[in-house]
Amino acid sequence: MFATAAPERWARAVADHLGIFDEVVASSHQHNLKGVRKAEALVERFGEGGFCYVGDSLADLAVWRRAGSAVLVGPAARLDSAGASLPPVETRFPDPQLASLVAALRALRPHQWSKNLLAFVPLLVSGNVEDMQGRRVQH
């Protein structure tokens, strides 16, 4: 089942394109299927704790609280470490943009910077900083 707060027309287009869902439950003009309403619809269909819910936002907490298990996507991948009460988490898919940022930071190797700066401490302490500016020191 594909359950979303998105408009039903959009949800059906996504479901048709993917071809992996046997049922679509989405928002209509009269009924916004977000948060608690989505949780109620899923519990009515599958029973309390009878489903695994994949979500990506704080609005999904109401659904996860009634699910049997959770899959966390994007920013939600950090929810359980923030103290949110969730059912057992099956999988976490981090935010691809955040993962790219983390990879970039790792590539910069900031933990090495302090060590590299220590290489200049003897020069700074010796008072020979002018040597770095291309001046010749007369001995």
WOPE-V272776 format. One line per field, one symbol per residue. ss: DSSP state (h for helix, s for strand, l for the rest). Layout:
# WOPE-V272776
ss: ???
This chain:
# WOPE-V272776
ss: lsssssshhhhhhhhhhhlllllssssllllllllhhhhhhhhhhhlllllssssllhhhhhhhllllssssshhhhhlhhhlllllssssssllhhhhhhhhhhhhhlhhhhhhhhhhhhhhhhhllhhhhhllllll
